[in-house]
Amino acid sequence: MNITILDGGMGQELVSRAGRATALWSVQALLDAPDLVRAVHDDFLAAGADVSTTNTYSVLPDRLEPHGLADRLEELSRSACEIACKARDVHGRGLVAGSLGPLGFSYQPDKAPPAEEAAEIYARLARLHSDYVDMHLLETMSSVDQARGALMGAGVTGKPVWLALSVDDVTGDRLRSGEPLGAIAPLVEEFQPACVMLNCSRPEAITDGLSVLADLTKKFGAYANGFTGISEKFDHIGATVDLLESRADLDPAAYADHADTWAAMGASVLGGCCEVGPAHIAEIARRLKTSR
C-alpha cells in the first residue's frame, strides 16, 4: 500500500517551542515568530512527512475578531501559506494542505454557524489558500452540519478536498456532536472528498471509528491527538490549551503502534494532530515507508 505521511500538530508544537500558551494559540507565532512556524514545517518534512499543513487552522474570522485582528485575515492567511510553500520548496518534495479549522470552536459543533452561513466563510478562505495549496484540509469537523458547511465552501476552488472528522473520545463510532459517524455517508456521496479521515481524538477512539469509515470511502486516514481528553472548560474562543493535559504513555513508538493498526485496516493517509511531534512522525515514516 502506498502510504502518505501527514505532518503532526503544528499548534501544540509552536506552544511547546515558544514556552507559552495564549488565547490566539497558533496564530500568535504568525504574529511574533514566523521563523518558528517555518522551523516546525522544516522539522516535520525532515522527519519524513509528505504533506505540510498550513498554520491556518485558527486563522478564522471568529478567532481573530475578539483580538481586533479581523482586518489581518488575508495577510495572515497568505503568510501562513507562503511559509509552508517555502519549506516544501526548500525540501524539494511534498504537498501543501490548506488547513481550514472549525468555526465556533474546536470540539463544539453546536457553536458553529449553520452550514449555508459557514460555507460563505469557508469559500472566502479557500479562495485565499488556493493560490498556494495543493488541497484543502477541513479539520476537526465534529458534526454533519459542520462538515457540510466546510465542504460546500471549500468546493468553490476546484482543488481536492480532504475531510477530517473528530469523533467522541470514548465512543469512536460517533462524532463529537453525538451523531453516528455513519451519518456522514450522504455527504461523502454528495461531495466526493478526495480523502476522509478521523483526527484530533484519542487514538483508541480513532481505531474504533476507522472500521466505520472504511465502509464509506476508498481513501481514508487518521491522525490522532495526544491529549488525555478534552476538558469541559475548553469550550469557547479564548480558552487556552494549558487546560488540556498531554498523555504520558504516547511516545513515538506507542503512537506508531496505533498507526500500524490503522494501516492494517486500510488507512493510506497517516500522521498526527495535537501533541504529536516530529519524533512521532519520524517513527511512523521509518516503519511505514520501509515496510510498504
C-alpha positions as CSV (number, residue, x, y, z in Angstrom):
1,M,0.0,0.0,0.0
2,N,1.2,3.5,-0.8
3,I,1.1,5.5,2.5
4,T,1.0,9.3,2.6
5,I,2.6,10.6,5.8
6,L,1.0,13.8,7.2
7,D,2.9,16.1,9.5
8,G,2.0,16.5,13.1
9,G,0.4,19.0,15.4
10,M,1.6,22.5,14.4
11,G,-0.2,24.4,17.1
12,Q,0.9,22.4,20.1
13,E,4.5,22.2,18.7
14,L,4.6,26.0,18.5
15,V,3.3,26.3,22.0
16,S,5.9,23.9,23.3
17,R,8.7,25.7,21.5
18,A,7.5,29.2,22.5
19,G,7.1,28.1,26.1
20,R,3.7,29.8,26.5
21,A,0.0,29.4,25.5
22,T,-2.1,32.4,24.6
23,A,-5.7,32.8,23.5
24,L,-4.5,33.2,19.9
25,W,-2.9,29.7,20.0
26,S,-1.0,29.0,16.7
27,V,-1.8,32.5,15.3
28,Q,0.5,34.0,18.0
29,A,3.5,32.6,16.2
30,L,2.4,34.1,12.8
31,L,2.4,37.5,14.6
32,D,5.5,37.2,16.7
33,A,7.7,34.4,15.4
34,P,7.1,33.3,11.8
35,D,10.5,31.8,11.7
36,L,9.3,29.4,14.4
37,V,6.5,28.3,12.1
38,R,9.0,27.7,9.3
39,A,11.2,25.7,11.7
40,V,8.3,23.4,12.6
41,H,7.5,22.8,8.9
42,D,11.1,22.0,8.2
43,D,11.4,19.5,11.1
44,F,8.2,17.6,10.1
45,L,9.5,17.4,6.5
46,A,12.9,16.2,7.7
47,A,11.1,13.6,9.8
48,G,9.5,12.1,6.6
49,A,6.2,14.0,6.2
50,D,4.8,14.1,2.7
51,V,2.4,16.9,3.5
52,S,2.9,20.3,5.1
53,T,-0.3,21.6,6.6
54,T,-0.5,25.4,6.7
55,N,-0.7,27.2,10.0
56,T,-4.2,28.4,9.3
57,Y,-6.3,26.2,11.5
58,S,-7.1,29.2,13.7
59,V,-6.9,32.0,11.0
60,L,-10.6,32.3,11.0
61,P,-12.8,35.4,11.4
62,D,-14.4,34.4,14.7
63,R,-10.9,33.7,16.2
64,L,-9.4,37.0,15.0
65,E,-12.2,39.4,15.7
66,P,-12.1,39.2,19.6
67,H,-8.4,40.3,19.3
68,G,-9.0,43.2,16.9
69,L,-7.3,41.3,14.1
70,A,-10.2,40.8,11.7
71,D,-8.6,43.1,9.2
72,R,-5.5,41.0,9.1
73,L,-7.3,37.8,7.9
74,E,-6.0,37.9,4.4
75,E,-2.5,38.9,5.4
76,L,-2.1,36.1,8.0
77,S,-3.7,33.5,5.7
78,R,-1.2,34.3,2.9
79,S,1.7,34.5,5.3
80,A,1.0,31.0,6.7
81,C,0.6,29.6,3.2
82,E,3.8,31.2,1.9
83,I,5.8,29.8,4.8
84,A,4.5,26.3,4.2
85,C,5.3,26.6,0.5
86,K,8.8,27.8,1.1
87,A,9.5,24.9,3.4
88,R,8.2,22.5,0.8
89,D,10.3,24.1,-2.0
90,V,13.5,24.0,0.0
91,H,12.9,20.4,1.0
92,G,12.3,19.6,-2.7
93,R,9.2,17.5,-2.4
94,G,5.8,17.1,-0.8
95,L,2.3,18.6,-0.9
96,V,0.9,21.7,0.9
97,A,-2.5,21.3,2.5
98,G,-4.5,24.4,3.4
99,S,-5.9,23.9,6.9
100,L,-9.5,25.1,7.5
101,G,-10.4,24.7,11.1
102,P,-13.9,24.6,12.7
103,L,-15.9,27.7,13.1
104,G,-17.3,28.3,16.6
105,F,-14.5,26.5,18.4
106,S,-12.9,23.1,18.3
107,Y,-15.0,20.2,19.5
108,Q,-18.0,22.5,19.9
109,P,-20.1,22.0,16.8
110,D,-23.2,23.5,18.5
111,K,-21.4,26.8,18.4
112,A,-20.8,26.7,14.6
113,P,-22.9,28.8,12.3
114,P,-25.4,26.9,10.0
115,A,-23.9,25.2,7.0
116,E,-25.1,27.8,4.5
117,E,-23.5,30.7,6.5
118,A,-20.4,28.7,7.2
119,A,-20.0,27.9,3.5
120,E,-19.6,31.6,2.6
121,I,-16.8,32.0,5.2
122,Y,-15.0,28.8,4.1
123,A,-15.3,29.8,0.4
124,R,-13.5,33.1,1.1
125,L,-10.8,31.3,3.0
126,A,-10.4,28.6,0.4
127,R,-10.0,31.2,-2.4
128,L,-7.2,32.8,-0.3
129,H,-5.5,29.5,0.1
130,S,-6.0,28.3,-3.5
131,D,-3.1,30.3,-4.9
132,Y,-0.7,28.2,-2.8
133,V,-2.1,24.9,-1.7
134,D,-2.4,21.5,-3.4
135,M,-5.6,20.6,-1.4
136,H,-7.9,22.0,1.2
137,L,-7.9,20.1,4.5
138,L,-11.1,20.5,6.6
139,E,-10.0,19.7,10.1
140,T,-11.8,18.6,13.3
141,M,-15.3,18.8,11.8
142,S,-17.4,17.5,14.6
143,S,-21.0,17.3,13.3
144,V,-22.7,16.5,10.0
145,D,-23.8,20.1,9.5
146,Q,-20.4,21.5,10.4
147,A,-18.8,19.2,7.8
148,R,-21.4,20.1,5.2
149,G,-20.7,23.9,5.5
150,A,-17.0,23.3,5.1
151,L,-17.4,21.0,2.1
152,M,-19.8,23.5,0.5
153,G,-17.3,26.3,0.9
154,A,-14.1,24.6,0.1
155,G,-15.5,23.1,-3.1
156,V,-15.5,26.5,-4.9
157,T,-11.9,26.4,-6.0
158,G,-11.9,23.0,-7.7
159,K,-8.9,21.8,-5.7
160,P,-9.1,18.4,-4.0
161,V,-10.7,18.5,-0.6
162,W,-9.7,16.3,2.3
163,L,-12.3,16.0,5.1
164,A,-11.1,15.2,8.7
165,L,-13.8,14.4,11.3
166,S,-13.3,14.4,15.1
167,V,-15.0,11.6,17.0
168,D,-16.1,11.1,20.6
169,D,-13.1,10.1,22.7
170,V,-15.0,7.2,24.3
171,T,-17.3,6.1,21.6
172,G,-15.3,6.4,18.4
173,D,-18.2,5.4,16.2
174,R,-19.9,8.7,16.9
175,L,-19.0,12.3,16.0
176,R,-18.4,14.7,18.9
177,S,-21.9,16.0,18.2
178,G,-23.3,12.6,19.3
179,E,-24.4,11.7,15.7
180,P,-23.4,8.3,14.4
181,L,-20.2,8.5,12.3
182,G,-22.1,6.7,9.6
183,A,-24.4,9.7,9.2
184,I,-21.6,11.3,7.2
185,A,-22.2,8.9,4.3
186,P,-24.6,11.2,2.4
187,L,-22.1,14.0,2.4
188,V,-19.3,11.7,1.2
189,E,-21.6,10.6,-1.6
190,E,-22.7,14.2,-2.5
191,F,-19.3,16.0,-2.3
192,Q,-16.9,13.2,-3.1
193,P,-14.0,14.4,-0.9
194,A,-10.7,13.0,-2.2
195,C,-9.9,11.6,1.3
196,V,-11.9,11.2,4.5
197,M,-10.0,11.0,7.8
198,L,-10.5,11.0,11.6
199,N,-8.5,13.5,13.5
200,C,-7.9,15.2,16.9
201,S,-9.4,12.4,19.0
202,R,-7.7,9.8,21.2
203,P,-6.0,7.1,19.0
204,E,-8.1,4.3,20.6
205,A,-11.3,6.1,19.6
206,I,-10.0,6.6,16.1
207,T,-9.3,2.9,15.8
208,D,-12.9,2.2,16.6
209,G,-14.2,4.8,14.1
210,L,-12.0,3.7,11.2
211,S,-13.9,0.5,10.9
212,V,-17.0,2.7,10.1
213,L,-15.0,5.0,7.8
214,A,-13.6,2.1,5.8
215,D,-17.2,1.2,4.6
216,L,-17.8,4.8,3.4
217,T,-14.9,5.7,1.2
218,K,-11.9,4.1,-0.6
219,K,-9.3,6.6,0.5
220,F,-9.3,7.2,4.3
221,G,-6.8,8.0,7.0
222,A,-6.2,9.0,10.6
223,Y,-4.2,11.5,12.7
224,A,-4.9,11.4,16.4
225,N,-4.1,13.8,19.3
226,G,-2.1,13.1,22.4
227,F,-4.4,14.6,25.0
228,T,-5.8,12.6,27.9
229,G,-9.2,14.1,27.0
230,I,-10.9,17.4,26.3
231,S,-11.6,19.5,29.5
232,E,-15.1,20.8,29.8
233,K,-13.6,24.2,30.4
234,F,-12.0,24.1,26.9
235,D,-15.3,25.1,25.2
236,H,-15.0,28.7,24.0
237,I,-13.0,31.0,21.8
238,G,-10.3,32.5,24.1
239,A,-9.8,29.3,26.1
240,T,-6.1,28.4,26.3
241,V,-4.6,25.0,25.6
242,D,-3.0,24.8,29.0
243,L,-6.4,23.5,30.1
244,L,-5.5,20.3,28.2
245,E,-3.2,17.6,29.5
246,S,-0.9,15.6,27.4
247,R,-0.6,11.8,27.8
248,A,2.5,10.3,29.3
249,D,2.0,6.9,27.5
250,L,2.1,8.0,23.9
251,D,5.8,8.2,23.0
252,P,6.8,7.8,19.3
253,A,6.9,4.1,19.4
254,A,3.5,3.8,21.2
255,Y,1.9,6.2,18.7
256,A,3.4,4.5,15.7
257,D,1.9,1.2,17.0
258,H,-1.6,2.8,16.5
259,A,-0.6,4.0,13.1
260,D,0.5,0.4,12.2
261,T,-3.0,-0.7,13.2
262,W,-4.6,2.0,11.1
263,A,-2.5,1.0,8.1
264,A,-3.5,-2.6,8.6
265,M,-7.2,-1.5,8.5
266,G,-6.6,0.1,5.1
267,A,-5.8,3.7,6.0
268,S,-3.4,5.2,3.5
269,V,-3.0,8.7,4.9
270,L,-1.5,8.8,8.4
271,G,0.0,11.5,10.6
272,G,-0.5,13.3,13.9
273,C,-2.5,16.1,15.5
274,C,-2.0,18.0,18.7
275,E,0.8,16.7,20.9
276,V,2.2,14.6,18.1
277,G,5.6,16.0,17.1
278,P,8.4,15.4,14.6
279,A,9.8,12.4,16.5
280,H,6.4,10.6,16.2
281,I,6.2,11.3,12.5
282,A,9.8,10.1,12.0
283,E,8.9,6.8,13.7
284,I,5.7,6.4,11.5
285,A,7.8,7.1,8.4
286,R,10.5,4.7,9.4
287,R,8.1,1.9,9.8
288,L,5.6,2.5,7.0
289,K,7.8,3.9,4.3
290,T,10.2,1.0,4.5
291,S,7.7,-1.9,5.1
292,R,5.1,-0.9,2.4
